[in-house]
Amino acid sequence: MRFSLLLLILSRKLRKASRKNAPFRTYISTMRARVLIKTADGRRGRLFVFDRGKVSSMRGGNHQD
């Protein structure tokens, strides 16, 4: 549960930085990437989606492309 909470906090920090922090917003403005962070057994995780300046995330460790 602590791992899931840490990933949730990370997603909120990234989302806030994408709105408030100009250098970070510039850095991710051309980026299109998906980053999945999960446990070794795949039961807990979070998918971070960077799409041309916007950051979103989804919970769960079973996301596929």
LUMKOL-473724 format. One record per residue (C-alpha): residue number from 1; residue in one letter; x negated, y negated, z. Coordinates in steps of 0.05 Angstrom, whole numbers. Last residue first. Example, Ala and Ser with C-alpha at 12.3 -4.5 7.8 and 13.67 -1.06 7.14 Angstrom:
BEGIN
<pt><i>2</i><aa>s</aa><x>-273</x><y>21</y><z>143</z></pt>
<pt><i>1</i><aa>a</aa><x>-246</x><y>90</y><z>156</z></pt>
***
This chain:
BEGIN
<pt><i>65</i><aa>d</aa><x>-4</x><y>16</y><z>-504</z></pt>
<pt><i>64</i><aa>q</aa><x>9</x><y>57</y><z>-443</z></pt>
<pt><i>63</i><aa>h</aa><x>31</x><y>38</y><z>-373</z></pt>
<pt><i>62</i><aa>n</aa><x>29</x><y>91</y><z>-319</z></pt>
<pt><i>61</i><aa>g</aa><x>-3</x><y>56</y><z>-261</z></pt>
<pt><i>60</i><aa>g</aa><x>55</x><y>14</y><z>-237</z></pt>
<pt><i>59</i><aa>r</aa><x>69</x><y>-60</y><z>-230</z></pt>
<pt><i>58</i><aa>m</aa><x>75</x><y>-108</y><z>-287</z></pt>
<pt><i>57</i><aa>s</aa><x>35</x><y>-171</y><z>-298</z></pt>
<pt><i>56</i><aa>s</aa><x>38</x><y>-237</y><z>-335</z></pt>
<pt><i>55</i><aa>v</aa><x>-13</x><y>-289</y><z>-355</z></pt>
<pt><i>54</i><aa>k</aa><x>-2</x><y>-341</y><z>-409</z></pt>
<pt><i>53</i><aa>g</aa><x>-57</x><y>-378</y><z>-446</z></pt>
<pt><i>52</i><aa>r</aa><x>-56</x><y>-338</y><z>-510</z></pt>
<pt><i>51</i><aa>d</aa><x>-30</x><y>-272</y><z>-482</z></pt>
<pt><i>50</i><aa>f</aa><x>-65</x><y>-245</y><z>-421</z></pt>
<pt><i>49</i><aa>v</aa><x>-28</x><y>-185</y><z>-395</z></pt>
<pt><i>48</i><aa>f</aa><x>-46</x><y>-154</y><z>-328</z></pt>
<pt><i>47</i><aa>l</aa><x>-22</x><y>-83</y><z>-315</z></pt>
<pt><i>46</i><aa>r</aa><x>-18</x><y>-63</y><z>-242</z></pt>
<pt><i>45</i><aa>g</aa><x>-35</x><y>2</y><z>-206</z></pt>
<pt><i>44</i><aa>r</aa><x>-12</x><y>57</y><z>-160</z></pt>
<pt><i>43</i><aa>r</aa><x>-1</x><y>130</y><z>-175</z></pt>
<pt><i>42</i><aa>g</aa><x>-56</x><y>139</y><z>-227</z></pt>
<pt><i>41</i><aa>d</aa><x>-96</x><y>189</y><z>-187</z></pt>
<pt><i>40</i><aa>a</aa><x>-159</x><y>148</y><z>-194</z></pt>
<pt><i>39</i><aa>t</aa><x>-123</x><y>85</y><z>-172</z></pt>
<pt><i>38</i><aa>k</aa><x>-103</x><y>32</y><z>-223</z></pt>
<pt><i>37</i><aa>i</aa><x>-124</x><y>-32</y><z>-257</z></pt>
<pt><i>36</i><aa>l</aa><x>-97</x><y>-40</y><z>-327</z></pt>
<pt><i>35</i><aa>v</aa><x>-122</x><y>-99</y><z>-367</z></pt>
<pt><i>34</i><aa>r</aa><x>-86</x><y>-123</y><z>-430</z></pt>
<pt><i>33</i><aa>a</aa><x>-117</x><y>-175</y><z>-474</z></pt>
<pt><i>32</i><aa>r</aa><x>-101</x><y>-231</y><z>-522</z></pt>
<pt><i>31</i><aa>m</aa><x>-148</x><y>-290</y><z>-511</z></pt>
<pt><i>30</i><aa>t</aa><x>-146</x><y>-355</y><z>-548</z></pt>
<pt><i>29</i><aa>s</aa><x>-120</x><y>-398</y><z>-491</z></pt>
<pt><i>28</i><aa>i</aa><x>-154</x><y>-356</y><z>-438</z></pt>
<pt><i>27</i><aa>y</aa><x>-216</x><y>-400</y><z>-430</z></pt>
<pt><i>26</i><aa>t</aa><x>-177</x><y>-465</y><z>-439</z></pt>
<pt><i>25</i><aa>r</aa><x>-128</x><y>-445</y><z>-384</z></pt>
<pt><i>24</i><aa>f</aa><x>-187</x><y>-427</y><z>-339</z></pt>
<pt><i>23</i><aa>p</aa><x>-220</x><y>-494</y><z>-352</z></pt>
<pt><i>22</i><aa>a</aa><x>-153</x><y>-531</y><z>-340</z></pt>
<pt><i>21</i><aa>n</aa><x>-135</x><y>-497</y><z>-274</z></pt>
<pt><i>20</i><aa>k</aa><x>-62</x><y>-509</y><z>-255</z></pt>
<pt><i>19</i><aa>r</aa><x>-19</x><y>-465</y><z>-300</z></pt>
<pt><i>18</i><aa>s</aa><x>-65</x><y>-407</y><z>-315</z></pt>
<pt><i>17</i><aa>a</aa><x>-93</x><y>-412</y><z>-244</z></pt>
<pt><i>16</i><aa>k</aa><x>-24</x><y>-401</y><z>-216</z></pt>
<pt><i>15</i><aa>r</aa><x>-14</x><y>-338</y><z>-258</z></pt>
<pt><i>14</i><aa>l</aa><x>-83</x><y>-312</y><z>-240</z></pt>
<pt><i>13</i><aa>k</aa><x>-70</x><y>-324</y><z>-165</z></pt>
<pt><i>12</i><aa>r</aa><x>-2</x><y>-290</y><z>-170</z></pt>
<pt><i>11</i><aa>s</aa><x>-31</x><y>-230</y><z>-205</z></pt>
<pt><i>10</i><aa>l</aa><x>-88</x><y>-224</y><z>-154</z></pt>
<pt><i>9</i><aa>i</aa><x>-38</x><y>-226</y><z>-96</z></pt>
<pt><i>8</i><aa>l</aa><x>1</x><y>-170</y><z>-128</z></pt>
<pt><i>7</i><aa>l</aa><x>-63</x><y>-130</y><z>-139</z></pt>
<pt><i>6</i><aa>l</aa><x>-82</x><y>-139</y><z>-66</z></pt>
<pt><i>5</i><aa>l</aa><x>-12</x><y>-116</y><z>-44</z></pt>
<pt><i>4</i><aa>s</aa><x>-16</x><y>-54</y><z>-87</z></pt>
<pt><i>3</i><aa>f</aa><x>-84</x><y>-37</y><z>-57</z></pt>
<pt><i>2</i><aa>r</aa><x>-58</x><y>-48</y><z>13</z></pt>
<pt><i>1</i><aa>m</aa><x>0</x><y>0</y><z>0</z></pt>
***
